[in-house]
Amino acid sequence: MKYLPLVWAAVMRKPTRAILTLLSVMLAFTLFGLTIGMNATFDKVYQEARTDRIFTGARFGGSMSRALAGQIEKMPGVALVTANGFIGGYHQDPKDRAFVLMEDGQAGKVMTEWPITPAQWEMLRKNRTGILVSNRQAITRKLKVGDTFTLVSPSTKKADGTTSWTFQVLGITGDVAYMTGGFMLGNYDYLDKSRILADQGKVGQIVVQATDPGRTADLAQRIDEAFANSAMPLQSITEKAALDINNNTGMDIAAVDRQIAIAGMFMVLFLTANGIAQAVRERLAEFATLKTIGFSDTGVILLVFAEAAVPCLLGAGLGIGLAKIICIVMPLALPPSQGMPVPTMTIMVFVWAAICAAVVAFASSALPALRLRRMDIATALSGR
């Protein structure tokens, strides 16, 4: 602790340089936190994906007959089946896009890991115009239990020709990892019975639960083969595959994020190494004086390391803190309908930031420290 004044005086010897270095390190670690945090989000989504579930839809788009769900349920290897519809449109302002998933009565038995209680599923089943709203949607839309939510859907008309769908908020639920923008769940029966007769009995997606998680992919293939030559060919994908960001984009997103983070660390290394090297060159006589009055080589080297560590560790803390604030503010700043994933600031993000800051500080001070170790005291004191 008694050497802190020496370290602080060295850091603030050139205040402008110190502040610019700190800001650069802070911004680099903000980028580091956001990229590694985004990796954590993608990993969380993939890890939470069920291995025994399949999403089935029409191969060439459009809706399907709900009767297909009953046919699939009879296939060997199928445990449960649920079907859902979809109402997409806008709330009040056409720019405020919104959607409601309309689930049938089997959804609560298939989506057992969703943060929805049996009582809430039962409320939804009994109330045709009710909706369950996740926390994220409730916050961004300022909804609470008992509120009315009206969705205008030009693409989903009622039998009377109107396009307004009015719902009552029955409950607020937790969020699901892969529903990054939050969700609203409605009663499929409300959608089905309100449409014109030609559209009744149609669904947008069928969700299948397999009896054997180890054979889910085989079951998905058998479902597609069973309906390949029918009037409605199907396309099925396991939930694991559907929520694998690398599989869906054709590139290793995690690797790209890591490369961006590493690039940021190299920028920090270049800045701090250059700054420390310059600071040591400017103060060779001072370091020689310290050695003359009794400071050991190790003591001088530790002072140089501490001088590098201050902007690195402080900048890392400020940068990760700023990244955390951005993660909190981002969902509130984005439109409610925006499903952009938000970085997850896990404890490991903070741990890696601290490790990287320490490594950068060590690497930045290595060459200047070696120079000081080999320094000729008489030459340094003479200013040559």
BELURZI-V776482 format. One record per residue. RES is the residue in one small letter. OMEGA is omega in degrees with one decimal (NA if undefined). D_FIRST is the distance of its C-alpha to the first C-alpha in whole Angstrom. Layout:
res = {RES	RES}
omega = {OMEGA	OMEGA}
d_first = {D_FIRST	D_FIRST}
This chain:
res = {m	k	y	l	p	l	v	w	a	a	v	m	r	k	p	t	r	a	i	l	t	l	l	s	v	m	l	a	f	t	l	f	g	l	t	i	g	m	n	a	t	f	d	k	v	y	q	e	a	r	t	d	r	i	f	t	g	a	r	f	g	g	s	m	s	r	a	l	a	g	q	i	e	k	m	p	g	v	a	l	v	t	a	n	g	f	i	g	g	y	h	q	d	p	k	d	r	a	f	v	l	m	e	d	g	q	a	g	k	v	m	t	e	w	p	i	t	p	a	q	w	e	m	l	r	k	n	r	t	g	i	l	v	s	n	r	q	a	i	t	r	k	l	k	v	g	d	t	f	t	l	v	s	p	s	t	k	k	a	d	g	t	t	s	w	t	f	q	v	l	g	i	t	g	d	v	a	y	m	t	g	g	f	m	l	g	n	y	d	y	l	d	k	s	r	i	l	a	d	q	g	k	v	g	q	i	v	v	q	a	t	d	p	g	r	t	a	d	l	a	q	r	i	d	e	a	f	a	n	s	a	m	p	l	q	s	i	t	e	k	a	a	l	d	i	n	n	n	t	g	m	d	i	a	a	v	d	r	q	i	a	i	a	g	m	f	m	v	l	f	l	t	a	n	g	i	a	q	a	v	r	e	r	l	a	e	f	a	t	l	k	t	i	g	f	s	d	t	g	v	i	l	l	v	f	a	e	a	a	v	p	c	l	l	g	a	g	l	g	i	g	l	a	k	i	i	c	i	v	m	p	l	a	l	p	p	s	q	g	m	p	v	p	t	m	t	i	m	v	f	v	w	a	a	i	c	a	a	v	v	a	f	a	s	s	a	l	p	a	l	r	l	r	r	m	d	i	a	t	a	l	s	g	r}
omega = {-175.4	179.7	-179.1	177.4	177.7	-179.6	-178.2	178.9	179.0	-179.2	-175.0	177.7	175.3	-173.4	-178.6	178.8	-179.0	-178.3	-180.0	177.3	179.3	179.8	179.1	178.0	179.8	179.9	178.9	-179.9	171.8	176.0	178.1	-178.5	-178.5	-178.5	178.6	176.4	176.8	174.4	179.6	178.1	179.8	179.9	179.1	179.0	-177.7	-178.0	-178.8	179.1	-178.5	178.0	-175.8	-175.1	-177.1	172.4	-178.6	178.1	177.8	-175.8	-175.9	176.8	-179.7	-177.4	-179.9	174.4	178.7	179.8	178.4	179.1	178.2	179.3	179.2	-177.8	-179.0	-178.0	177.5	178.9	180.0	179.0	-178.2	178.2	172.4	180.0	179.6	174.6	-172.3	172.6	179.3	180.0	179.6	179.1	179.1	-178.9	179.3	178.2	-179.2	-177.6	-179.3	176.2	176.9	174.3	-177.8	-173.8	177.4	-173.9	-178.5	-173.1	-178.2	179.8	-179.1	-178.2	-172.9	-178.1	177.8	-176.6	-179.9	-176.9	175.8	179.5	178.7	175.6	-179.6	175.9	-179.3	-179.5	-176.3	-176.3	-174.6	-176.5	-178.6	173.2	170.8	-174.6	178.8	-177.8	-175.8	178.3	179.7	-179.5	-175.4	-179.5	178.5	-179.9	175.0	-178.2	-179.9	179.7	175.1	-180.0	-178.5	-179.6	176.9	-175.5	179.7	-178.1	-179.6	-176.7	174.1	-179.1	-179.8	177.1	179.8	-177.7	-179.4	178.5	-176.2	-178.1	173.6	-179.0	-178.9	-177.8	176.5	-176.4	173.5	180.0	175.8	-171.5	-174.3	173.3	-168.2	178.5	-173.7	-178.4	170.6	-177.8	177.6	-178.3	-178.0	-178.4	177.6	178.2	-173.0	-175.1	-178.2	-177.3	175.7	-173.3	-177.2	-178.2	-178.7	180.0	179.6	-179.8	179.9	-177.3	174.1	179.6	-174.2	174.1	-177.6	177.5	-178.1	-179.3	-179.2	-178.2	-178.3	179.9	177.8	179.5	178.4	179.1	179.6	177.9	-180.0	179.7	-178.4	-177.0	-176.2	-177.1	-179.7	178.0	179.9	176.4	-176.8	174.0	-175.2	179.2	178.5	179.9	178.0	-178.9	-178.1	-175.7	175.5	-175.2	179.8	179.2	-175.1	-177.8	-179.4	178.8	-178.9	-177.8	-179.2	179.5	177.9	178.4	179.5	179.3	177.1	179.3	179.2	177.6	176.8	179.3	177.0	176.8	178.1	179.7	180.0	-177.5	-176.4	178.9	178.8	-179.4	-179.6	179.1	179.7	-179.8	179.6	179.0	-178.3	-171.8	179.3	-179.7	179.5	178.9	176.7	178.1	178.4	178.5	-179.4	-176.6	171.3	177.7	177.7	175.9	-180.0	-179.7	179.3	179.4	178.7	176.2	178.2	178.1	179.4	178.6	176.8	-175.2	-177.0	179.7	-179.1	-177.2	178.8	178.4	177.9	179.4	179.2	-178.9	178.4	176.2	177.5	177.4	178.5	178.7	178.7	179.8	179.2	-175.3	-173.5	-179.8	-179.1	-177.6	-179.2	174.6	-177.9	-177.6	-177.3	-177.3	-178.1	179.0	-179.1	178.3	178.6	-176.9	178.3	179.8	-179.2	175.8	179.4	179.6	-179.9	177.8	179.1	179.1	-179.4	178.7	179.0	179.5	179.6	178.7	179.4	-178.9	-178.8	-175.4	-174.3	-177.8	175.5	179.1	178.0	179.0	179.8	-179.5	-177.8	-173.9	173.7	-173.4	-177.8	-179.9	-179.4	-179.4	179.4	178.3	-180.0	NA}
d_first = {0	4	5	5	8	10	10	11	14	15	16	17	19	22	22	25	24	21	23	26	24	22	25	27	24	25	29	29	27	29	32	30	30	34	35	34	34	38	38	37	40	42	41	42	45	46	45	47	50	53	54	58	58	60	61	64	66	69	69	70	68	70	71	72	74	73	76	74	71	74	75	71	71	74	73	72	68	67	66	66	66	65	66	65	66	64	64	62	63	61	60	61	60	61	58	56	57	57	59	60	60	63	63	66	66	65	62	60	61	60	57	55	52	52	50	53	55	58	59	58	60	63	63	63	66	68	67	68	67	63	60	57	54	50	47	46	50	50	47	48	51	51	53	53	56	59	59	61	60	63	63	66	67	69	69	70	73	74	78	79	77	74	71	69	67	66	64	62	59	59	55	52	50	47	47	48	45	48	49	47	48	49	53	56	58	62	65	67	70	70	70	73	75	74	75	79	81	80	76	76	75	73	69	66	65	65	62	63	62	63	64	62	58	59	62	61	61	65	66	65	67	70	70	70	73	75	75	75	79	79	79	75	73	70	66	64	60	58	55	53	54	55	51	50	48	49	52	53	52	53	49	46	44	41	41	41	38	36	37	36	33	33	34	31	29	30	30	26	26	28	27	23	24	26	24	21	24	25	22	22	25	25	22	23	24	20	19	22	21	17	19	21	19	18	16	17	18	16	13	15	16	13	12	15	15	12	14	17	15	14	18	19	17	17	21	22	21	23	25	26	26	28	30	30	32	34	36	36	38	40	42	43	43	46	49	50	52	50	49	46	44	40	37	36	32	32	28	29	29	25	24	26	24	21	22	24	21	19	22	22	19	20	23	22	20	22	25	23	21	24	25	22	23	27	26	28	26	29	31	27	27	31	30	33}
